[in-house]
Amino acid sequence: MTTETEQGSDGGPLRRLLDGRWAEIRDRARSLELKRFDPPSYDLSTEQHRARILHRLEEFAASGLPRIGFEPAYGGVGDVGGGMVAMEMLGFRDLSLMVKAGVQWGLFAGAIAALGTERHHRAHLADAIEGRLLGCFAMTETGHGSDVQSLETTATYDPATEEFVVDSPTPSARKDYIGNAARDGRLAVVFAQLITGGAEHGVHALLVPIRDETGNPRPGVTITDCGRKAGLNGVDNGRIVFDQVRVPRDALLDRYGQVAADGTYTSSIESSGRRFFTMIGTLVRGRISVAGSAQNAAKLALTIACRHGLARRQFPRPGGADEVLLLDYRGHQRRLLPALVRTYALSLAQNDVLERLHEHLTAPAADEPERERTQREIESRAAGLKALSTWHATRTIQTCREACGGAGYLAENVLPQLRADTDVFTTFEGDNTVLLQLVGKGLLTDYSSQFEDLDVLGVARAVADQFVGFAIERAVNRGVLERLRRRRGVQPEIRDRDWQLGLLEDREKHLVETLALRMRGRLARDKDPFAAFNAVQPHLLAAASAHAERQVAESFLAATDRCPERADLLDQVFDLHVLSAIEADRAWYLEHNRISDARSKEIIAAVDDLCEQLRPQVPELIDAFGIPEAWITAPIAQPG
């Protein structure tokens, strides 16, 4: 396999492409304290594992990497994208640490920074960033996970004492699966229904101490342990119940909603729906980081499986003495290579959405409607990419486990732990099915600034009141396509970029427009918005998935234009990605007369040919992930 020395000290053009804008941050993560982390142990008890991860969290804090994304006034660098990249890199090494770090810096400290004001920042942010104050992000409840607007925890203002009374009024209001709660957290960002003067103002966040300095629960706070999980047992997930817990008025994180001493509520955002989505939208970076970490876990699994396939031999050729390498079998190539190239596509799409978010959060203020629309578009991209990336990681790690046979089932070869640790990624930071519904609703309502209309009734009204004509906005411009066309010359139609993108665009457009027509027809017949929405839900999910897939393909294609040194290889990688995706959905294309029987067979043959062409390039493709050798501990993945 290619060494870093052979590729050059910067890892070569493919690594530069994958590392993207924040390559320096990725290299810091590769070269600093993270190398000292010993491999995960299957023999540790839950308590031992949690203690180890807390120690690693302290090491990570000491590296300075978590500070990167925060403002300089509190010890940071102000590089939002760089801070998120630093967190994603933990997906290569220790997913329990990644999740605990994500809770501490992405959710807890991130919520204080995004939802709080100057007094909250002064009081807590430096300690949270340095890891001196460990905290929780208490949103999910036993009764409500994805439906955050219906949370049952209450925060009722008492003007006589100028305090909020935080309470769990029902058993289903218990905060559940809360990271850092069972063992280490002292302060929680608690999401609750804000009530003042008898009026409800929707979900807001407050800072609520849950433990005293000795580590015991505060009065009125009951904390229980979620116990052993399928994976991520270094994360101390717990449950929290509040019984009339009083916190001062300034505990409210009040950037978007303020309560005066007399209980008067004010907000710069008049609409409660828009206010809610604005507050939740500030936390979109968590979904993006989960997507990137899942992709990195898939990269590690592919590195292990591909190295094994390049070393392990089975069965001699007829009349030959030498046994055949696993990766020389077409069936083995078919298992791993489409997953490998899809990982490239998702990784480059991840870089794209990360840059969009960074620019949005650091750019000079635009007019409010345009800023809100940009925010919604980024949230939609992040939701779709998170769903695709985490599902891809789950499938890919299982495929890699099977491709390594019995060796892949051994704990020492890492794949079982990767599979267990990433399984929950499909349902936390937003359940994937719910996220795709949000993407689909956005398509139907054109990211309407009336965010309160993104409920079922609002979507139904939007569809009923207007024609949903869907115009594709390409992420890759015509100039890029023209340069690619000139470089590649005349290609068979199946390898032609316009034909490939046109097929993806046509499917997306057809699904969105027929979704609107179906929903409008149901509304005309029975007038029940929920029944109409529920009837077309599978159609909506298919449309959202097609939308996200097309965006990923275009981000990938646009990125290949930035790596002329390996243009020919990237052309093959892109062809295999897009054609294997079309192959997977060829039933739809055949049913809708987008391709013929003969073209369907041509696509299958092309995928076979591309697997054969890319087989010699596998070492270079996996080396470009830039995973330090010290982090690849599986014996079946060791050189020689």
Secondary structure by P-SEA (a helix, b strand, c coil): ccccccccccccaaaaaaaccaaaaaaaaacccccccccccccccaaaaaaaaaaaaaaaaaaccccccccccccccccaaaaaaaaaaaccccaaaaaaaaaacccaaaaaaacccaaaaaccaaaaaaccbbbbbcccccccccccccccbbbbbbccccbbbbbccccccccccccccccccccccccccccccccccccbbbbbbcccccccccccbbbbbccccccccccccbbbbbccccccccccccccccccccbbbbbccccaaaaaaaaaaaaaaaaaaaaaaaaaaaaaaaaaaaaaaacccccccccccccccccccaaaaaacaaaaaaaaaaaaaaaaaaaaaaaaaccccccaaaaaaaaaaaaaaaaaaaaaaaaaaaaaaaaaaaaacccccccccaaaaaaaaacccccccccaaaaaaaaaaaaaaccccccccccaaaaaaaaacccccccccccccaaaaaaaaaaaccccccccaaaaaaaaaaaaaaaaaaaaaaaaaaaaccccaaaaaaaaaaaaaaaaaaaaaaaaaaaaaaaaaacccaaaaaaaaaaaaaaaaaaaaaaaaaaaccccaaaaaaaaaaaaaaaaaaccaaaaaaaacccccccccccccccc
